[in-house]
Amino acid sequence: MATKTSNVTARVEPEVKEQAETILSDLGIPVSTAINILYRQIVLWNGLPFRPSVPAARPKSRSEMNDAEFNARMSAGYAQAKQNQAAPSDEVFDRLIGEIQNGKVV
């Protein structure tokens, strides 16, 4: 294994650093290892190992909607239910949890 003798210094937002370090700690991965993984992937892919993008807008909560928006969403849901376009709640929650854990916006 190669000797690690180079340092990386970067300025990041404190909140982002804290959140990332908490996640890495939960995974049992030291920050230096995560940075090394990122650098190796950059070399392997000859660029970023992911596609930088802006996530789709997240759904609005009820408190962010006016009554007309809320009523329109409820009407659409009711129409779907009448047409039997439904799924068991346990399947829906499993899908939602999976999307949240994978960082997808639902």
CYANA upper distance limits for C-alpha pairs under 8 A (distance plus 0.5 A):
 12 VAL  CA     16 VAL  CA      7.54
 12 VAL  CA     17 LYS  CA      6.92
 13 GLU  CA     17 LYS  CA      6.71
 14 PRO  CA     18 GLU  CA      6.62
 15 GLU  CA     19 GLN  CA      6.65
 16 VAL  CA     20 ALA  CA      6.53
 17 LYS  CA     21 GLU  CA      6.49
 18 GLU  CA     22 THR  CA      6.58
 19 GLN  CA     23 ILE  CA      6.85
 20 ALA  CA     24 LEU  CA      6.63
 21 GLU  CA     25 SER  CA      6.42
 21 GLU  CA     31 VAL  CA      7.28
 22 THR  CA     26 ASP  CA      6.68
 23 ILE  CA     27 LEU  CA      6.79
 24 LEU  CA     28 GLY  CA      6.59
 24 LEU  CA     29 ILE  CA      5.62
 24 LEU  CA     30 PRO  CA      7.08
 24 LEU  CA     31 VAL  CA      7.35
 24 LEU  CA     34 ALA  CA      8.32
 25 SER  CA     29 ILE  CA      6.34
 25 SER  CA     30 PRO  CA      7.28
 29 ILE  CA     33 THR  CA      6.92
 29 ILE  CA     34 ALA  CA      7.14
 30 PRO  CA     34 ALA  CA      6.97
 31 VAL  CA     35 ILE  CA      6.74
 32 SER  CA     36 ASN  CA      6.62
 33 THR  CA     37 ILE  CA      6.58
 34 ALA  CA     38 LEU  CA      6.71
 35 ILE  CA     39 TYR  CA      6.69
 36 ASN  CA     40 ARG  CA      6.61
 37 ILE  CA     41 GLN  CA      6.66
 38 LEU  CA     42 ILE  CA      6.72
 38 LEU  CA     49 PRO  CA      8.30
 39 TYR  CA     43 VAL  CA      6.82
 40 ARG  CA     44 LEU  CA      6.57
 41 GLN  CA     45 TRP  CA      6.45
 41 GLN  CA     46 ASN  CA      8.50
 41 GLN  CA     48 LEU  CA      7.90
 41 GLN  CA     49 PRO  CA      6.33
 42 ILE  CA     46 ASN  CA      6.00
 42 ILE  CA     47 GLY  CA      5.42
 42 ILE  CA     48 LEU  CA      5.68
 42 ILE  CA     49 PRO  CA      6.35
 43 VAL  CA     47 GLY  CA      7.31
 45 TRP  CA     49 PRO  CA      6.56
 55 PRO  CA    105 VAL  CA      7.51
 56 ALA  CA    105 VAL  CA      7.13
 57 ALA  CA    105 VAL  CA      8.13
 58 ARG  CA    105 VAL  CA      6.59
 58 ARG  CA    106 VAL  CA      7.36
 59 PRO  CA    106 VAL  CA      7.75
 60 LYS  CA     64 GLU  CA      6.26
 60 LYS  CA     65 MET  CA      7.16
 61 SER  CA     65 MET  CA      7.23
 62 ARG  CA     66 ASN  CA      8.43
 62 ARG  CA     70 PHE  CA      7.39
 65 MET  CA     69 GLU  CA      6.28
 65 MET  CA     70 PHE  CA      6.53
 66 ASN  CA     70 PHE  CA      6.81
 67 ASP  CA     71 ASN  CA      6.47
 68 ALA  CA     72 ALA  CA      6.59
 69 GLU  CA     73 ARG  CA      6.81
 70 PHE  CA     74 MET  CA      6.71
 71 ASN  CA     75 SER  CA      6.52
 72 ALA  CA     76 ALA  CA      6.69
 73 ARG  CA     77 GLY  CA      6.70
 74 MET  CA     78 TYR  CA      6.56
 75 SER  CA     79 ALA  CA      6.63
 76 ALA  CA     80 GLN  CA      6.80
 77 GLY  CA     81 ALA  CA      6.72
 78 TYR  CA     82 LYS  CA      6.72
 79 ALA  CA     83 GLN  CA      6.83
 80 GLN  CA     84 ASN  CA      6.79
 80 GLN  CA     85 GLN  CA      5.56
 80 GLN  CA     86 ALA  CA      7.53
 81 ALA  CA     85 GLN  CA      6.10
 81 ALA  CA     86 ALA  CA      6.50
 87 ALA  CA     91 GLU  CA      7.25
 87 ALA  CA     92 VAL  CA      7.08
 88 PRO  CA     92 VAL  CA      6.97
 89 SER  CA     93 PHE  CA      6.57
 90 ASP  CA     94 ASP  CA      6.56
 91 GLU  CA     95 ARG  CA      6.66
 92 VAL  CA     96 LEU  CA      6.65
 93 PHE  CA     97 ILE  CA      6.47
 94 ASP  CA     98 GLY  CA      6.61
 95 ARG  CA     99 GLU  CA      6.69
 96 LEU  CA    100 ILE  CA      6.64
 96 LEU  CA    106 VAL  CA      7.63
 97 ILE  CA    101 GLN  CA      6.57
 98 GLY  CA    102 ASN  CA      6.61
 99 GLU  CA    103 GLY  CA      6.65
 99 GLU  CA    104 LYS  CA      5.49
 99 GLU  CA    105 VAL  CA      7.48
 99 GLU  CA    106 VAL  CA      7.31
100 ILE  CA    104 LYS  CA      6.24
100 ILE  CA    105 VAL  CA      7.47
100 ILE  CA    106 VAL  CA      8.11
